[in-house]
Amino acid sequence: MDPQRLGLQARDNPETDEFLRLIADPFHSAFQLSAVWASLGTSIGVSIILALLFSLFRPRHSLVYAPKVKHADKRHTPPPVGKGFFAWIKPVIYTREPQLIDTVGLDAAIFLRFTKMCRNIFIFLSIIGCLVMIPVNITQSKNRDSSSQFSAFYTMTPLYVTNPTAIWSQVVCAWAFDFIIAFFLWRNYRAVRALRRQYFESSDYQRSMHARTLMITDIPQPDRSDEGILRLSDQVNPTAALPRASIGRNVRDLPRIIKEHEEAVRELESVLAKYLKRPEQLPAKRPTMRPPRSQRSKHPSGRVDAIDYLTVRIRVLEEEIKHGRASIDRRNAMPYGFASWERIEHAHAVAWNSRRKHPQGTTVRLAPRPSDLIWENLPLSKSARKWKRFMNFLWVALLTLVWIVPNALIAVFLSNLSNLGLVWPAFQTSLSADPNTWAAVQGIASPAVTSLVYLVLPIIFRRLSMHGGRKTKTSRERHVLAHLYGFFVFNNLVVFSLFSAAWTFVSTVIEKSHKNNENAWQAILDSQLYYQLMSALCNVSPFWVTWLLQRNLGAAIDLVQLVTLAWVWFAKTFLSPTPRQSIEWTAPPPFDYASYYNYFLFYATVAFCFATLQPIVLPVTALYFGLDALLKKYMLLYVFVTKNESGGSFWRPLFNRMVFAAIFSNVIVALVAKVQGTWTMVFCVVPLPFLMLGFKFYCMKTYDADCEYYNRANLSDAEALAPGKPGKKAGDRLSSKFGHPALYKPLMTPMVHAKAAAVLKEIYQGRLESNDMAGEYSDIAMDPMLASQPGKSAEPAPFEVVPENHLDFSYYKDRPDFRDEFGGGIYGRPEDLITERSQTPRSTLGSEWSPSSSRASSPAPSLPSMSGLKIHEGYDGSPEAAGLVHPAFRPPISRGDSGGLYQHSNESETRLLSNAQTPALSDVSNPLDRWRGGGYGPVDQDDDSTYTSYEPYRASR
């Protein structure tokens, strides 16, 4: 295309003129077919080689290729796999969905179901597309431009179809494709509903605390108390059951200090690992460092001794944490809280009744798992949350728009190396000398480079979403999925594929309106916009075929874990890993659902859009999903864990985007019908998007409620309204299990390798032991008791010595500092489970709560690793059972024989009112003190505690 036609003056520089021409037509290439064949051969060949290498090394490296076999408990152990060369294939094929759910969890099972659904969809689409569209397009195509090369790839597109009647095949296939997509979506939606019903009935869910708990946010100031939560819940409570309530407490700067403490611990571990790498030959100089900017005023000399500074800094931070935890009380409430019922049915009945109600402006919803909460976002007001989301949207939009220019250059040059040769004479010489080699490079390198560019995007979007005000980690991941998918569709599909058409359209309109003095609207009508768009899509289709072929290679690379193995080998060989890092490398890694779902949705969207333009894309996509359904099933069974189990909450975003992809493909078919066919064909395609939207709303109304609420399908009205009597320790359990983790989270202790233990006392100037056993180190460094006060722990040692044979995750998988990141949600978390042991009276543990008791100790395979606690045989790992119940959440000591409705009080209130006269209950006006069936009166209580709310006394002080 002449640069003059682009509305620009020709320049003396031929490279500039050629660049402008390439912008207008970037995908015209003489060796696209060679690139596709090279990509296909490389993808299949390398994938087979990698699969064979995996089969060879898998039995010899089970710690890498099957870590869950070693670390999973008896119930969640994956099926046994032999040591034969292909022994791993049989358990993958024959493990059915019910066993999958028990082994890997519902999130992983739905991921595999979605992968198989995409495989089945594209198998059926491939049959129709290849048997109908390819023969029609090839037989009805005729080269209109005898001067251009007539590629076989383009004959499979409607670009050269001259018979308008042949375009009816596009319309018929569009209807058939939509019905196939809708059928599989409907079938799997019903299956997901059934899986959700089974999930509600599972023992893990039935024993969990979050299943019977509601989270209430945006609580107004007058209702920020336990009693206020009860009043709010009563407005939407259709049952006769009374809940227990717990208001959130202001932990002030504790989370920030704890995070700073963890960073200091990890930094000290790294310094010690480097300095003590060869204990027998220490470096001549001790390691130094520059203090953080906030601490530099205290160290005017600039650099300080790293070991001494970090050790002192950790000790100072621990004292700040200890003081901060001891100063929390229940009178400093936050605008969020929790209400818990004894029966799951009651909690879900209240949640169902409040789904469209906002009592006093609050939001009432089912509580997530405590480990799933993003605690720093819970206190945000509605306005602050909206502002954060708006700013997050602006940053994402800015990133999406800024990426248009580099993405366009990638579309021009990386996708077609001949274009690069036209503006780079030296490269053109090499290209002309060996076109076949460069064709292979284009088919391999171009999609690979494009994929590598977008590996960093999930990290960026996740960090943006962390500051977007989301309340839970799973909702944050769904948010990341939405942003990633929008970015990929807009930049990678729309801009990448249609940039040349948009450039040509704009330049043509400018030329005709300015040079030929035509009306702007007439210039737009004469620019053949629709033909330019269709032509651009047909020309770019070979690139997407090669790109999807490369995805098969990516699936094999995931199986072999080349990136992980390469990094671990490099770190162990050339760096100085800390004991903590070595332990974490042996843990099953968490599965990144947002990234993998985004890739799957994007592949499906590309295939849907090019299904009638380039039907060969359909079997290529079916091949990818078929291969990945097998490989990802092995990875989820034996390698990956679900970090935060959401119970299948990803399904609805997946369903919605599959519907969007189908509608987007209908727009492409309508475009082809407008250009190559008639308006009658366009009108026949118009109903399809509306039918897909109607299908979406039908599924939403039919299945969503059953997927979210337990009582919708399992309770009659009589059962839902049955009264329930809360257990004696229900309020205590709620406060401890849904208390802020900053109040009881065990602090990390710096880890040092055992080979450096003897040298440590020579380089460390402070205390190394807390008893008389100097020089003795053990991997089980439980704190000794004080001789003067049996049962109370002495000051814990500042370091945790780890032997070489204990550098394995199996020794630490029950410790909170490792379990939170690598433990996996399917195994259940102690802070969320309700067991008989979790209700053990605290009198058997000792009544004194100590912030220092939350310090982590050395690992023990059979004992919980929290020092400073008297461990009893009924310990289940929960903060309550361990005695880590903050004074702000303790029930008051019983006084008198009169019953009361609310028993939540703290020690400061109890001491304050210990000599005060107990008021009669009749003097306290409370609208909740009534029978639910009607009228007000006394309510049966489960203990003899008196009414000790602090509020009635506050006004009289």
Rosetta blueprint (number, residue, H / E / L):
1 M L
2 D L
3 P H
4 Q H
5 R H
6 L H
7 G L
8 L L
9 Q L
10 A L
11 R L
12 D L
13 N L
14 P H
15 E H
16 T H
17 D H
18 E H
19 F H
20 L H
21 R H
22 L H
23 I H
24 A H
25 D L
26 P L
27 F L
28 H L
29 S L
30 A L
31 F L
32 Q H
33 L H
34 S H
35 A H
36 V H
37 W H
38 A H
39 S H
40 L H
41 G H
42 T H
43 S H
44 I H
45 G H
46 V H
47 S H
48 I H
49 I H
50 L H
51 A H
52 L H
53 L H
54 F H
55 S H
56 L H
57 F H
58 R H
59 P H
60 R H
61 H L
62 S H
63 L H
64 V H
65 Y H
66 A L
67 P H
68 K H
69 V H
70 K H
71 H H
72 A L
73 D L
74 K L
75 R L
76 H L
77 T L
78 P L
79 P L
80 P L
81 V L
82 G L
83 K L
84 G L
85 F L
86 F L
87 A L
88 W L
89 I H
90 K H
91 P H
92 V H
93 I H
94 Y H
95 T L
96 R L
97 E H
98 P H
99 Q H
100 L H
101 I H
102 D H
103 T H
104 V H
105 G L
106 L H
107 D H
108 A H
109 A H
110 I H
111 F H
112 L H
113 R H
114 F H
115 T H
116 K H
117 M H
118 C H
119 R H
120 N H
121 I H
122 F H
123 I H
124 F H
125 L H
126 S H
127 I H
128 I H
129 G H
130 C H
131 L H
132 V H
133 M H
134 I H
135 P H
136 V H
137 N H
138 I H
139 T H
140 Q L
141 S E
142 K L
143 N L
144 R L
145 D L
146 S L
147 S L
148 S L
149 Q L
150 F L
151 S L
152 A H
153 F H
154 Y H
155 T H
156 M L
157 T L
158 P H
159 L H
160 Y H
161 V E
162 T L
163 N L
164 P H
165 T H
166 A H
167 I H
168 W H
169 S H
170 Q H
171 V H
172 V H
173 C H
174 A H
175 W H
176 A H
177 F H
178 D H
179 F H
180 I H
181 I H
182 A H
183 F H
184 F H
185 L H
186 W H
187 R H
188 N H
189 Y H
190 R H
191 A H
192 V H
193 R H
194 A H
195 L H
196 R H
197 R H
198 Q H
199 Y H
200 F H
201 E H
202 S L
203 S H
204 D H
205 Y H
206 Q H
207 R L
208 S E
209 M L
210 H H
211 A H
212 R H
213 T E
214 L E
215 M E
216 I E
217 T E
218 D L
219 I L
220 P L
221 Q H
222 P H
223 D H
224 R L
225 S L
226 D H
227 E H
228 G H
229 I H
230 L H
231 R H
232 L H
233 S H
234 D H
235 Q L
236 V L
237 N L
238 P L
239 T L
240 A L
241 A L
242 L L
243 P L
244 R E
245 A E
246 S E
247 I E
248 G E
249 R E
250 N L
251 V L
252 R L
253 D L
254 L H
255 P H
256 R H
257 I H
258 I H
259 K H
260 E H
261 H H
262 E H
263 E H
264 A H
265 V H
266 R H
267 E H
268 L H
269 E H
270 S H
271 V H
272 L H
273 A H
274 K H
275 Y H
276 L L
277 K L
278 R L
279 P L
280 E L
281 Q L
282 L L
283 P L
284 A L
285 K L
286 R L
287 P L
288 T E
289 M E
290 R L
291 P L
292 P L
293 R H
294 S H
295 Q H
296 R H
297 S H
298 K H
299 H L
300 P L
301 S L
302 G L
303 R L
304 V E
305 D E
306 A H
307 I H
308 D H
309 Y H
310 L H
311 T H
312 V H
313 R H
314 I H
315 R H
316 V H
317 L H
318 E H
319 E H
320 E H
321 I H
322 K H
323 H H
324 G H
325 R H
326 A H
327 S L
328 I L
329 D L
330 R L
331 R L
332 N L
333 A E
334 M E
335 P E
336 Y E
337 G E
338 F E
339 A E
340 S E
341 W L
342 E L
343 R L
344 I H
345 E H
346 H H
347 A H
348 H H
349 A H
350 V H
351 A H
352 W H
353 N H
354 S L
355 R L
356 R L
357 K L
358 H L
359 P H
360 Q H
361 G H
362 T L
363 T E
364 V E
365 R E
366 L E
367 A L
368 P L
369 R L
370 P H
371 S H
372 D H
373 L E
374 I L
375 W H
376 E H
377 N H
378 L L
379 P L
380 L L
381 S L
382 K H
383 S H
384 A H
385 R H
386 K H
387 W H
388 K H
389 R H
390 F H
391 M H
392 N H
393 F H
394 L H
395 W H
396 V H
397 A H
398 L H
399 L H
400 T H
401 L H
402 V H
403 W L
404 I H
405 V H
406 P H
407 N H
408 A H
409 L H
410 I H
411 A H
412 V H
413 F H
414 L H
415 S L
416 N L
417 L H
418 S H
419 N H
420 L H
421 G H
422 L H
423 V H
424 W L
425 P H
426 A H
427 F H
428 Q H
429 T H
430 S H
431 L H
432 S H
433 A H
434 D L
435 P H
436 N H
437 T H
438 W H
439 A H
440 A H
441 V H
442 Q H
443 G H
444 I H
445 A H
446 S H
447 P H
448 A H
449 V H
450 T H
451 S H
452 L H
453 V H
454 Y L
455 L L
456 V L
457 L H
458 P H
459 I H
460 I H
461 F H
462 R H
463 R H
464 L H
465 S H
466 M H
467 H L
468 G L
469 G L
470 R L
471 K L
472 T E
473 K H
474 T H
475 S H
476 R H
477 E H
478 R H
479 H H
480 V H
481 L H
482 A H
483 H H
484 L H
485 Y H
486 G H
487 F H
488 F H
489 V H
490 F H
491 N H
492 N H
493 L H
494 V H
495 V H
496 F H
497 S H
498 L H
499 F H
500 S H
501 A H
502 A H
503 W H
504 T H
505 F H
506 V H
507 S H
508 T H
509 V H
510 I H
511 E H
512 K H
513 S H
514 H H
515 K L
516 N L
517 N L
518 E L
519 N L
520 A H
521 W H
522 Q H
523 A H
524 I H
525 L H
526 D L
527 S L
528 Q L
529 L H
530 Y H
531 Y H
532 Q H
533 L H
534 M H
535 S H
536 A H
537 L H
538 C H
539 N H
540 V H
541 S H
542 P H
543 F H
544 W H
545 V H
546 T H
547 W H
548 L H
549 L H
550 Q H
551 R H
552 N H
553 L H
554 G H
555 A H
556 A H
557 I H
558 D H
559 L H
560 V H
561 Q L
562 L H
563 V H
564 T H
565 L H
566 A H
567 W H
568 V H
569 W H
570 F H
571 A H
572 K H
573 T H
574 F H
575 L L
576 S L
577 P L
578 T L
579 P H
580 R H
581 Q H
582 S H
583 I H
584 E H
585 W H
586 T L
587 A L
588 P L
589 P L
590 P E
591 F L
592 D L
593 Y H
594 A H
595 S H
596 Y H
597 Y H
598 N H
599 Y H
600 F H
601 L H
602 F H
603 Y H
604 A H
605 T H
606 V H
607 A H
608 F H
609 C H
610 F L
611 A L
612 T L
613 L L
614 Q L
615 P L
616 I L
617 V H
618 L H
619 P H
620 V H
621 T H
622 A H
623 L H
624 Y H
625 F H
626 G H
627 L H
628 D H
629 A H
630 L H
631 L H
632 K H
633 K H
634 Y H
635 M H
636 L H
637 L H
638 Y H
639 V L
640 F L
641 V E
642 T L
643 K L
644 N L
645 E L
646 S L
647 G L
648 G L
649 S L
650 F L
651 W H
652 R H
653 P H
654 L H
655 F H
656 N H
657 R H
658 M H
659 V H
660 F H
661 A H
662 A H
663 I H
664 F H
665 S H
666 N H
667 V H
668 I H
669 V H
670 A H
671 L H
672 V H
673 A H
674 K H
675 V H
676 Q H
677 G L
678 T L
679 W H
680 T H
681 M H
682 V H
683 F H
684 C H
685 V H
686 V L
687 P H
688 L H
689 P H
690 F H
691 L H
692 M H
693 L H
694 G H
695 F H
696 K H
697 F H
698 Y H
699 C H
700 M H
701 K H
702 T H
703 Y H
704 D H
705 A H
706 D H
707 C H
708 E H
709 Y L
710 Y L
711 N H
712 R H
713 A H
714 N H
715 L L
716 S L
717 D H
718 A H
719 E H
720 A H
721 L L
722 A L
723 P L
724 G L
725 K L
726 P L
727 G L
728 K L
729 K L
730 A H
731 G H
732 D H
733 R H
734 L H
735 S H
736 S H
737 K H
738 F L
739 G L
740 H L
741 P H
742 A H
743 L H
744 Y L
745 K L
746 P L
747 L E
748 M L
749 T L
750 P L
751 M E
752 V E
753 H E
754 A H
755 K H
756 A H
757 A H
758 A H
759 V H
760 L H
761 K H
762 E H
763 I H
764 Y L
765 Q L
766 G L
767 R L
768 L L
769 E L
770 S L
771 N L
772 D L
773 M L
774 A L
775 G L
776 E L
777 Y L
778 S L
779 D L
780 I L
781 A L
782 M L
783 D L
784 P L
785 M E
786 L L
787 A L
788 S L
789 Q L
790 P L
791 G L
792 K L
793 S E
794 A L
795 E L
796 P L
797 A L
798 P L
799 F L
800 E E
801 V E
802 V E
803 P L
804 E H
805 N H
806 H H
807 L L
808 D L
809 F H
810 S H
811 Y H
812 Y L
813 K L
814 D L
815 R L
816 P H
817 D H
818 F H
819 R H
820 D H
821 E H
822 F H
823 G L
824 G L
825 G H
826 I H
827 Y H
828 G L
829 R L
830 P H
831 E H
832 D H
833 L E
834 I L
835 T L
836 E L
837 R H
838 S H
839 Q H
840 T L
841 P L
842 R H
843 S H
844 T H
845 L L
846 G L
847 S L
848 E L
849 W L
850 S L
851 P H
852 S H
853 S H
854 S H
855 R E
856 A E
857 S L
858 S L
859 P L
860 A E
861 P L
862 S L
863 L E
864 P L
865 S L
866 M E
867 S L
868 G L
869 L L
870 K L
871 I L
872 H L
873 E L
874 G L
875 Y L
876 D L
877 G L
878 S L
879 P L
880 E L
881 A L
882 A L
883 G L
884 L L
885 V L
886 H L
887 P H
888 A H
889 F H
890 R L
891 P L
892 P L
893 I L
894 S L
895 R L
896 G L
897 D L
898 S L
899 G L
900 G L
901 L L
902 Y L
903 Q L
904 H L
905 S L
906 N L
907 E H
908 S H
909 E H
910 T H
911 R H
912 L H
913 L L
914 S L
915 N L
916 A L
917 Q L
918 T L
919 P L
920 A L
921 L H
922 S H
923 D H
924 V L
925 S L
926 N L
927 P L
928 L L
929 D L
930 R E
931 W L
932 R L
933 G L
934 G L
935 G L
936 Y E
937 G L
938 P L
939 V L
940 D L
941 Q L
942 D L
943 D L
944 D L
945 S L
946 T L
947 Y L
948 T L
949 S L
950 Y L
951 E H
952 P H
953 Y H
954 R H
955 A L
956 S L
957 R L
